[in-house]
Amino acid sequence: MYFNRELSWLKFNERVLLEANDLSLPMLERIKFNAIFSSNLDEFFMVRVASIKDQMNIGYAKTDPSGMTPEALFISINQKVSELVELQNKISDELMQGLKDNQFNLLRRSDFTKGIRGSLKQLFNTSIFPVLTPMAVDFSRPFPLISNKSLYIAVKLLVQNVERLALVEVPLVLTRIYSIECSYGDHCYVLLEDIIEEFIADLFIGNTILATCQFRITRNGDLNVIQEDSDILLNVIEEAIKLRKWGEAIRLEISYRPDEWLKNTLISAFHMEASQVYEIKGLMDKTVWFKFKPPKALQHLVKETYIPRKLPFMAKKNIFKTIREGDVFLHHPYESFDFVVDFIKQASKDPQVLAIKQTLYRVSGDSEIVKALADAAEKGKQVTVLLELMARFDEQNNINWAKKLEQKGVHVIYGLYGLKTHSKITLVVRKEKQRIRRYVHLGTGNYNDQTAKVYTDMGLFTCKESFGADASIFFNLVSGFSNDIFTHSIIVAPYHLRKQFYTLIDRETELAKNGKPAKIIAKMNSLVDKEIVDRLYEASRAGVKINLIVRGMCVLVPGVEGLSENIEVISIVGEFLEHSRIFYFHNDHHPEVYLSSADWMTRNLDRRVELLFPIEDKTIAKRIEKTLELYLRDNQKSWKLLPGGNYEKKTSEGKDELKVHDFLKTLEYNDNEEIIKKI
């Protein structure tokens, strides 16, 4: 009745990898998906696989809802990842050939001619050699601590007729891709690690180099920090972040077909099993492509940057007047995130604004929003920021912002004890004509101006009294002492959100049982909560038509007679990362549409502070409903989940092609009525 969540996630990452096979994309765009696959896999091992290994280490042997023990799952994950790495190796070969066909030559050591080697030797001597530190391993010099995700070169040496191991770290402070002149073409590049490996003998003069290989370790990177005192919490997290790079080794990536002695020595040093080793073709740590900027002559290899559209109302100077005229809806990245930034900026400067309160989960490194909040505090406004310190892998960035904001006079809080705050909400309190008016922004995504350009999210601005009152109640909850919360429109997890979803699903079930049309469309990142799945099964058996758009993990088994024959699950993987959470309930021809920061995951419903909010404006609600229908019609970037657990790419099958991201990019409109007609 349930797929395993980790194996389901690997299916998602496989869909990401297969985007690298899309011949309609420019070469460096395809390579970007190859890099995203690698980056995703890093985090998967650091968090999910590490958690499974922890369970194995303490002898936990209970089965999960899919019937798998931690040990069985660990074996299955290693087998599946091995298959995916083989697929990636094949795709990487094809991508490198594709680059070569486009006059982009990434030279490896086998390509080094005498002339190239001469110029690289000069580069090595002047710019690389002085930075390197060889680390010998023997009785007096034990195996060094190898940091998480760093690239190293292992060296097999013959020292006094004995085979010895030495290691050299590839320095992070140096460029990894160097442009050089060569006879292969106009655009030649070499990798830092290949240059080091080529001249590594210079680091071990007088000894014979028998073999070398590149390798990389992935370690347990999860932080399990529980402290009641927020001041202490910040310090504890800072210390935990430092220790993250020394966690238990979970995965070893090594050069393709390495020397067996080197491979076995590394396996032994890291106390690993052979099944945890993955041989990588092409360059190691493909995330280097995220930072690569091709010259102008190679711009045809990159997808043209999409510029989000600015709507007519965004040109108006008074944002507060615009919101008073009616609820404002934005769909990112198609519509500019600048309006959200300008909302905070204007509030920080407006003398009538008395207070600004905002939750921050992941923010960019140079956030205009955070700067505006600091400016507002310096101007004497009451500014409160709930900054989640435990936003995974963004902890250090958030700690830095917390310290800077406090120095500016912002009241920084770290949320409720034992609960991660994942909500996306801003409250601006403004004095207008002898009264107080509250302006609220609610969203499905983070207040991050960078990710807003590549993540699909939705946001709502409103000054309705019910939303303003709920926002005040919410911030009082997270900044004070409360065991529950009672609101008018906004539903808050972990207090009432699960119950609300149960109510909405059960209502459709009852309508179907009474012979009335019943329908649910839900879009989210992940669906793994067993109780929600069981209620969807019950709704399906009652005759409710259910369409689920789930980007990543999905444990629900669709299309099973007598269980889920009325449920269809699709996943959209394309140019933008699907991130919005949307929930539509037909309600006997009186549809209700909700947006949320929460997925249907147990952690979101029970262990996080999340928000669900209704779209009360009928026109906006209709636009969101039509957008959901667009997603369901996509036949180019959509994958259908089959009862056996595999995903099948949807095709046009003689129908007009529809790629939802491209369709939404090309739309132009002045209001929501116009967009509804065009969709």
JOHUNOR-V854263 format. One record per residue. PHI is phi in whole degrees, 0 to 359 (NA if undefined). PSI is psi in whole degrees, 0 to 359 (none if undefined). D_CENTER is the distance of its C-alpha to the mean C-alpha in whole Angstrom. Layout:
PHI|PSI|D_CENTER, PHI|PSI|D_CENTER
This chain:
NA|346|28, 221|135|24, 280|157|22, 284|136|20, 293|319|17, 292|317|16, 292|327|18, 295|320|16, 296|320|12, 298|327|14, 297|321|16, 298|313|12, 294|332|12, 296|321|15, 295|324|15, 298|313|12, 299|320|15, 291|343|18, 297|335|17, 292|349|18, 267|358|21, 287|105|21, 291|346|25, 282|347|24, 270|148|22, 299|156|23, 303|313|23, 288|339|20, 289|319|18, 296|320|18, 294|328|18, 299|318|14, 294|325|13, 299|320|15, 289|321|13, 298|319|10, 304|313|11, 295|316|13, 298|316|10, 301|318|8, 293|324|11, 305|308|12, 294|323|9, 301|315|11, 290|320|14, 295|331|14, 249|297|13, 287|311|14, 293|323|17, 299|320|18, 296|318|19, 296|320|21, 296|322|23, 300|316|23, 299|318|25, 296|321|27, 295|330|28, 262|5|30, 81|17|31, 290|125|29, 230|12|30, 288|153|29, 273|151|28, 273|178|25, 304|335|25, 277|355|25, 92|13|28, 255|138|26, 278|162|27, 305|320|25, 294|316|27, 296|322|27, 293|319|23, 302|317|23, 295|316|25, 296|321|24, 296|313|20, 299|321|22, 295|315|24, 293|318|21, 296|323|19, 301|318|23, 297|317|23, 292|322|19, 295|321|20, 299|317|24, 296|317|22, 296|321|20, 301|317|23, 296|314|25, 295|321|23, 299|319|22, 301|315|26, 294|322|26, 292|320|24, 295|322|26, 293|323|29, 297|320|28, 297|317|27, 297|321|31, 295|339|32, 255|28|31, 63|25|32, 248|110|29, 251|107|31, 266|103|28, 277|136|31, 255|178|31, 300|327|34, 292|344|36, 268|353|36, 289|115|38, 275|175|41, 299|319|44, 294|316|43, 296|317|40, 298|324|40, 295|314|43, 292|325|40, 291|327|37, 297|321|40, 294|317|41, 298|317|37, 298|313|37, 295|321|40, 272|324|39, 242|343|35, 247|310|34, 309|316|36, 297|339|37, 268|342|33, 281|149|33, 227|106|34, 287|141|36, 236|105|35, 281|149|38, 241|114|38, 206|196|41, 300|319|43, 271|345|43, 233|91|40, 293|167|37, 304|124|34, 287|164|32, 287|123|29, 259|119|26, 284|156|23, 298|130|19, 66|9|18, 275|151|21, 265|133|23, 229|161|26, 243|124|29, 266|138|32, 236|129|35, 261|114|38, 249|152|41, 255|106|45, 243|111|47, 52|48|50, 65|18|50, 239|136|47, 284|125|43, 234|158|41, 252|139|37, 223|155|36, 231|147|33, 226|124|31, 278|137|28, 280|113|27, 296|133|26, 288|340|23, 282|351|25, 257|157|27, 295|140|25, 267|336|24, 239|117|25, 253|137|29, 271|132|31, 225|165|34, 269|138|37, 203|171|38, 276|354|41, 284|338|38, 163|187|37, 283|335|36, 235|95|32, 243|139|32, 224|149|30, 228|157|30, 265|142|27, 304|315|28, 296|328|28, 289|324|30, 295|315|33, 297|315|33, 296|326|33, 294|323|36, 245|26|38, 293|339|37, 299|335|41, 294|343|41, 270|348|40, 227|56|42, 299|134|45, 93|355|48, 241|155|46, 266|128|45, 275|117|42, 269|325|41, 192|157|38, 221|159|34, 202|156|31, 263|147|27, 209|167|25, 206|138|22, 250|139|21, 250|128|18, 246|165|19, 302|117|18, 244|11|16, 280|145|15, 252|123|17, 246|88|20, 240|124|22, 229|115|24, 217|143|26, 278|324|28, 277|115|29, 296|324|27, 297|317|28, 292|322|28, 306|315|25, 301|316|24, 292|321|26, 296|318|25, 294|320|21, 302|317|22, 292|321|24, 295|324|22, 297|320|19, 297|325|22, 280|343|23, 304|321|19, 287|356|20, 245|17|23, 294|175|22, 302|136|23, 291|127|23, 250|328|21, 214|142|21, 241|119|23, 260|136|22, 218|156|25, 306|149|27, 298|131|28, 52|63|32, 280|170|32, 299|131|35, 296|322|36, 297|316|37, 297|315|34, 301|311|32, 293|324|34, 296|318|34, 292|319|31, 302|316|30, 294|318|33, 296|326|32, 265|4|28, 55|50|30, 245|170|28, 257|158|29, 300|331|29, 291|346|27, 267|7|24, 254|134|25, 232|124|23, 272|125|25, 252|127|23, 271|151|25, 76|197|24, 288|144|23, 281|147|21, 56|77|17, 287|357|17, 294|351|14, 302|334|17, 293|338|17, 298|329|14, 264|351|17, 284|129|20, 242|110|22, 289|154|25, 292|168|28, 303|325|30, 294|343|31, 246|18|28, 296|339|26, 291|347|27, 274|356|24, 245|143|22, 290|138|21, 299|133|22, 295|130|20, 277|130|20, 259|114|21, 302|144|20, 282|150|24, 253|127|26, 275|158|28, 308|319|31, 292|342|31, 290|341|29, 280|345|32, 290|142|34, 285|325|34, 260|100|34, 295|323|31, 295|322|32, 296|319|35, 301|316|33, 290|325|31, 296|331|34, 286|346|35, 157|156|33, 305|140|29, 249|129|27, 244|138|24, 229|139|21, 243|108|19, 268|150|16, 271|7|15, 294|327|19, 247|139|21, 300|135|20, 285|350|18, 303|329|21, 296|324|23, 292|316|21, 298|316|22, 295|328|25, 301|315|26, 289|319|25, 298|313|27, 296|321|30, 296|324|30, 291|333|30, 262|337|33, 291|120|35, 295|342|38, 277|347|38, 280|126|34, 264|325|35, 210|149|32, 229|130|28, 231|136|26, 208|146|22, 262|140|19, 231|127|16, 249|299|13, 233|121|11, 238|160|13, 285|165|14, 293|338|16, 229|63|19, 283|121|18, 292|328|21, 295|313|21, 296|320|21, 298|320|24, 294|322|26, 296|319|25, 296|318|27, 298|319|30, 298|318|30, 295|320|31, 294|334|34, 276|0|35, 97|4|36, 283|155|34, 281|110|32, 240|123|29, 237|130|27, 234|123|23, 267|107|21, 250|115|19, 283|111|16, 286|339|17, 261|25|15, 291|109|11, 307|127|10, 69|2|10, 246|14|11, 301|313|15, 295|319|17, 300|316|16, 290|324|16, 298|317|20, 300|316|21, 294|321|20, 302|315|22, 295|318|25, 294|318|26, 294|319|25, 297|323|28, 296|334|30, 271|357|30, 98|8|32, 282|138|28, 278|106|29, 260|127|25, 238|157|25, 246|15|22, 91|191|22, 274|142|24, 302|126|25, 81|359|23, 236|133|20, 275|131|17, 268|113|17, 246|3|14, 293|154|16, 236|98|16, 209|143|20, 229|136|22, 237|126|26, 243|123|29, 257|123|32, 229|138|35, 269|123|39, 222|114|40, 50|59|44, 65|18|45, 222|163|42, 257|128|38, 240|139|36, 250|130|32, 250|134|29, 233|137|26, 244|131|22, 233|142|20, 214|171|17, 263|349|14, 233|174|11, 283|161|11, 276|68|14, 229|110|13, 292|342|15, 275|309|13, 293|336|9, 296|346|12, 274|344|13, 231|352|11, 259|141|9, 271|121|12, 216|164|13, 233|147|17, 218|153|19, 229|132|22, 252|135|25, 207|154|28, 236|22|31, 299|140|32, 298|323|34, 296|320|33, 291|319|29, 297|317|30, 296|318|32, 296|321|29, 297|319|27, 296|316|30, 299|318|30, 299|310|26, 292|328|27, 296|324|30, 297|309|28, 283|342|25, 259|348|28, 240|207|31, 246|111|32, 213|148|32, 254|355|31, 201|171|31, 214|138|30, 235|118|32, 234|171|31, 265|312|32, 239|318|29, 275|133|26, 256|136|25, 242|131|23, 267|150|22, 267|20|23, 276|306|26, 228|0|27, 291|316|23, 301|313|24, 299|322|28, 295|317|27, 297|318|25, 303|314|28, 299|315|30, 293|318|28, 292|315|28, 296|327|32, 297|317|33, 295|323|32, 299|314|33, 294|321|37, 299|317|37, 296|319|37, 296|332|39, 269|12|42, 80|14|41, 260|153|39, 298|134|37, 222|137|33, 207|140|30, 229|131|26, 237|124|23, 228|132|20, 238|131|16, 200|177|13, 277|319|10, 214|145|12, 230|101|16, 226|357|17, 282|120|20, 298|318|23, 294|320|25, 296|316|23, 301|315|24, 299|322|27, 290|326|28, 293|321|26, 300|316|29, 297|319|32, 296|319|31, 298|315|31, 297|331|34, 280|348|36, 109|8|35, 288|130|32, 279|120|30, 236|122|26, 246|121|24, 246|130|20, 247|98|17, 240|112|14, 297|312|11, 245|247|11, 292|136|13, 214|116|16, 267|350|19, 289|137|22, 261|111|24, 272|164|25, 70|21|29, 264|124|31, 300|133|34, 82|357|35, 230|306|32, 215|31|29, 294|343|31, 262|10|30, 248|129|26, 239|135|24, 240|128|21, 234|161|19, 227|132|15, 256|121|15, 232|116|13, 203|214|14, 300|319|14, 252|153|11, 276|116|8, 293|122|10, 225|345|9, 287|145|12, 246|116|14, 230|138|18, 226|120|21, 242|131|24, 232|124|27, 296|320|31, 54|49|33, 53|53|36, 71|14|36, 236|67|35, 300|147|31, 238|134|29, 239|133|25, 232|148|22, 244|155|19, 206|159|17, 270|355|14, 253|140|14, 271|170|14, 275|68|17, 237|148|16, 302|320|18, 297|322|16, 290|324|16, 275|331|19, 243|336|21, 234|12|19, 226|156|18, 269|108|19, 233|162|18, 233|141|19, 236|131|21, 224|141|23, 280|150|25, 264|103|26, 274|335|30, 289|118|30, 297|323|32, 291|317|31, 296|318|27, 299|319|27, 294|322|29, 297|317|26, 295|319|23, 300|315|25, 294|326|26, 294|320|22, 300|318|22, 297|325|25, 300|315|23, 301|319|20, 291|337|23, 271|348|25, 304|129|22, 232|23|24, 236|324|22, 239|18|19, 254|137|19, 241|133|19, 260|130|22, 281|126|21, 265|159|25, 303|332|27, 279|353|27, 107|347|23, 276|161|22, 249|139|21, 242|129|23, 292|128|22, 284|144|24, 235|167|27, 290|330|29, 48|49|32, 87|347|34, 275|170|33, 295|137|31, 291|139|28, 221|116|25, 249|107|22, 301|321|20, 296|315|18, 295|320|21, 299|314|23, 290|332|22, 293|324|22, 273|351|25, 290|140|26, 230|135|29, 197|164|30, 254|333|32, 210|175|31, 290|331|29, 298|320|33, 292|320|32, 295|323|29, 298|318|30, 296|320|33, 288|325|31, 290|none|29
